[in-house]
Amino acid sequence: MDRPPLFLMTDPAGFEVCYQINPWMQPQAWRADPAACRAQAQAASAALRQALIEAGAEVETIGAVRGLPDLVFPANAAVVLDGRVLLARFRCPERQGEEAVFRSAFAKLRRRGLVSEIIDLPETLFHEGAGDAIWDAGRGLFWGGYGQRSSHGALAVIRRTFGQEVVPLELARPSFYHLDTCFCPLAGGEVLYYPPAFTPRSLAEIRQRVPLDLRIEATAEEAAAFCVNAVNLGSTVIMARAPASLSETLRVRGYRLVEVDLDPFILSGGAAYCMTLRLDRASRPTPSILAAE
């Protein structure tokens, strides 16, 4: 019997918005009512976890660590494929303390047989995990973001580590600092993306590889609502609350949209994809696993 999709999440008890390392972060909004924000964050995280479970997934949860508020975004912890884990190295000092916590979490997952190998990135490079290395199961490749948080040189390490093609995509704006904020491949072959986030060369790469009828260009409103930062499981797309325009676009294409109020995490510049890390992706999945991609 095939195992359900498996995701990693983090207990949000340590989450707060207390510094600013991207243009979306609003520490002043958090400080206005921290008790209410914490309660809303707990509810939002629980709702996302429940949405994943109802979509057929299993969820592993690691504990909160005070002083590491962005630990709630494990998509940045590592790139994971075929049981191999390439650990992240964070560019911003505010997040570097997360590295040891995630290393310990993956070591525990390895002892339980949920991952098989843990690999370090060369010390000269930065790379912020699955947020900048998005596996496209249908095309059998990684889309690799760089230029804001992740080093271009890390893309070659990903290629060697996993033996898979990596398509470089340079990010052009600080607001879209990870690829997962502006790019999301879907199970039907479509790619949901926000064109202004990319350099002209990267846009040309996307348009060369993805036919026009499979390209869904998000509007500025949809991108700012962090709807591109979505989790896709088969015909289900789990995302932050979406403008009606995107809801209709996805419905017409046969997707079931599950919207979750993730406003507390959007105050920190993250949403559904950022808050999860898929642990069971395989480069050669069985048909049943493909159906859940």
C-alpha positions in Angstrom: 0.0 0.0 0.0 1.4 3.4 -1.0 2.1 5.9 1.7 0.1 9.2 1.6 1.9 12.4 0.8 4.1 13.4 3.8 4.7 17.0 4.9 6.8 18.7 7.6 5.3 21.6 9.5 6.4 23.5 12.6 4.5 24.3 15.8 3.8 28.0 15.5 4.1 28.7 19.3 7.4 30.6 18.7 6.1 32.6 15.7 6.1 36.4 15.7 7.0 39.2 13.4 9.8 40.9 15.2 12.3 41.9 12.5 12.2 42.8 8.8 14.2 40.8 6.2 11.7 41.1 3.3 9.4 43.9 2.2 6.3 42.1 3.3 7.2 41.8 6.9 5.2 44.1 9.3 6.5 44.0 12.8 4.6 47.1 13.7 1.3 45.3 12.8 2.3 42.4 15.1 3.3 44.7 17.9 -0.1 46.4 17.8 -1.8 43.3 19.3 0.6 40.4 19.8 -1.8 38.3 21.8 -4.4 38.4 19.1 -1.8 37.7 16.4 -0.5 34.7 18.2 -4.0 33.3 18.6 -4.7 33.9 14.9 -1.4 32.2 14.0 -2.2 29.1 16.0 -5.6 28.9 14.3 -4.2 29.5 10.9 -1.5 26.8 11.2 -4.0 24.3 12.6 -6.4 25.1 9.6 -3.6 24.5 7.1 -2.6 21.2 8.8 -6.2 20.1 8.7 -6.6 21.1 5.0 -3.5 18.9 4.2 -4.9 15.9 6.1 -8.3 16.3 4.5 -6.6 16.3 1.1 -5.1 12.9 2.0 -1.7 13.9 3.4 0.1 13.1 6.6 1.9 15.8 8.6 5.0 15.6 10.8 5.4 18.5 13.2 8.6 19.8 14.8 8.6 21.9 17.9 8.8 25.6 18.2 12.0 27.4 19.3 11.8 30.8 20.9 13.9 33.4 19.1 13.5 31.6 15.8 10.1 32.9 14.6 10.6 31.9 10.9 11.1 28.3 11.8 7.4 28.0 10.9 8.6 28.1 7.2 10.2 24.7 6.8 10.1 24.9 3.0 13.4 26.8 3.4 15.0 24.0 5.5 16.1 21.8 2.7 15.6 20.3 -0.7 14.2 16.8 -0.4 13.9 14.2 -3.2 14.2 10.4 -3.2 14.8 10.5 0.5 17.9 12.6 0.2 18.0 15.9 2.1 20.2 18.8 1.0 20.3 21.1 4.0 19.8 24.9 3.5 22.2 27.6 4.4 20.5 30.9 5.2 21.7 34.2 3.9 20.1 36.4 6.6 21.6 36.2 10.1 18.2 36.2 11.6 17.4 32.8 10.2 20.8 31.1 10.5 19.9 29.7 13.9 17.3 27.5 12.2 20.0 25.4 10.5 20.9 23.4 13.6 17.3 22.9 14.5 16.4 21.6 11.1 19.5 19.4 11.0 18.4 17.8 14.3 14.8 17.3 13.0 16.0 15.6 9.8 18.4 13.3 11.9 15.3 12.2 13.8 13.4 11.6 10.6 16.3 9.6 9.2 16.3 7.4 12.3 12.7 6.7 11.7 13.3 5.8 8.0 11.4 8.8 6.7 14.5 10.2 4.9 17.6 8.3 4.0 20.5 10.7 3.7 21.5 14.2 4.9 23.9 16.3 2.8 25.6 19.6 3.5 25.8 22.5 1.1 29.3 23.8 0.5 30.2 26.6 3.0 30.7 29.1 0.3 27.1 29.0 -0.9 23.7 30.0 0.3 20.6 28.1 -0.6 17.2 28.3 1.1 15.7 24.9 0.4 12.6 24.0 -1.5 11.5 27.6 -1.5 14.2 28.1 -4.2 14.2 24.6 -5.7 10.7 23.5 -6.7 10.3 20.0 -8.0 8.1 19.7 -11.1 7.0 16.1 -11.1 5.3 16.3 -14.6 8.4 17.6 -16.3 10.9 15.7 -14.1 13.0 18.7 -13.1 13.7 21.4 -10.6 12.9 25.0 -11.2 15.8 26.8 -9.4 15.4 30.3 -8.0 18.4 32.5 -7.3 19.5 36.1 -7.1 17.8 37.2 -3.9 18.5 34.6 -1.1 20.1 31.7 -2.9 23.4 31.6 -4.8 23.5 30.7 -8.5 26.3 28.3 -7.7 24.0 26.2 -5.5 22.0 25.1 -8.5 24.9 23.0 -9.7 25.1 21.4 -6.3 21.4 20.5 -6.5 21.9 19.0 -10.0 24.8 16.8 -8.8 23.1 15.8 -5.5 19.9 14.6 -7.1 20.9 13.9 -10.7 18.1 15.9 -12.1 17.9 18.9 -14.4 17.7 22.3 -12.7 16.2 25.2 -14.7 17.7 28.5 -13.4 15.3 31.3 -12.8 16.7 34.6 -11.6 14.4 36.6 -9.3 14.3 40.3 -10.1 12.5 41.9 -7.1 13.2 41.8 -3.3 9.5 41.4 -2.7 9.7 37.9 -4.4 12.8 36.8 -2.6 12.1 33.0 -2.9 10.8 31.3 -6.0 7.9 29.8 -4.1 6.4 33.3 -3.7 5.9 33.7 -7.4 6.0 30.3 -9.1 3.9 27.1 -8.6 3.8 24.1 -11.0 0.4 22.3 -10.9 -0.5 18.6 -11.4 -2.1 19.2 -14.7 1.0 20.6 -16.2 0.1 24.3 -15.7 2.4 26.7 -14.1 1.0 29.5 -12.0 3.5 32.4 -11.8 3.9 36.2 -11.5 5.8 37.5 -14.5 7.2 40.8 -13.0 9.1 38.7 -10.4 11.5 37.4 -13.0 14.2 38.8 -15.2 13.5 38.9 -19.0 15.9 35.9 -19.5 14.1 33.8 -16.9 10.7 34.7 -18.3 11.9 33.6 -21.7 13.0 30.3 -20.1 9.6 29.7 -18.6 7.7 30.6 -21.8 10.0 28.3 -23.8 9.4 25.3 -21.6 5.7 25.8 -20.7 3.2 26.1 -23.5 1.0 29.2 -23.6 -2.2 27.2 -22.8 -0.5 25.9 -19.6 0.8 29.2 -18.3 -1.4 31.0 -15.7 -0.1 34.5 -15.1 -1.0 35.8 -11.7 -2.1 39.4 -11.3 -0.4 41.8 -8.8 -3.4 41.4 -6.5 -3.1 37.6 -6.6 0.6 37.6 -6.0 0.3 40.1 -3.1 -2.3 37.8 -1.5 0.4 35.0 -1.5 -1.9 32.8 -3.6 1.0 31.6 -5.8 2.6 30.3 -2.6 0.3 27.2 -2.7 0.4 23.5 -2.1 -1.0 21.3 -4.9 -2.1 17.7 -4.3 -3.7 16.3 -7.4 -6.8 18.3 -8.2 -6.7 20.1 -4.9 -4.9 23.4 -4.4 -4.4 24.7 -0.9 -3.6 28.4 -0.6 -4.2 31.6 1.2 -7.5 33.4 0.6 -7.7 34.1 -3.1 -9.2 36.9 -5.2 -12.3 35.7 -7.1 -10.3 36.0 -10.4 -7.9 33.3 -9.4 -10.5 31.1 -7.9 -12.4 31.1 -11.1 -9.3 30.5 -13.2 -8.4 27.4 -11.3 -12.0 26.1 -11.1 -12.3 26.3 -14.9 -9.2 24.2 -15.2 -10.6 21.5 -12.9 -9.0 22.3 -9.6 -10.6 22.3 -6.2 -9.5 25.3 -4.3 -9.1 25.1 -0.5 -8.6 28.6 0.9 -7.1 29.1 4.4 -6.9 32.3 6.3 -3.1 32.7 6.6 -3.0 36.4 7.3 -0.7 36.2 10.4 2.0 34.5 8.3 1.6 36.8 5.3 2.6 39.5 7.8 6.0 37.7 7.7 6.0 37.1 3.9 5.0 33.5 3.8 1.9 31.3 3.2 0.9 27.7 2.5 3.9 26.5 0.6 6.4 28.2 2.9 4.8 26.6 5.9 5.2 23.1 4.6 8.0 20.9 3.3 7.1 17.8 1.2 9.2 14.9 2.4 8.2 12.0 0.1 8.8 13.4 -3.4 10.3 10.8 -5.8 12.0 11.4 -9.1 10.3 8.4 -10.5 7.0 8.2 -8.7 4.4 5.4 -9.1 1.2 6.3 -10.8 -0.6 6.6 -7.5 2.0 9.0 -6.2 1.8 11.0 -9.4 -2.0 11.5 -8.8 -1.2 13.2 -5.5 1.4 15.6 -6.9 
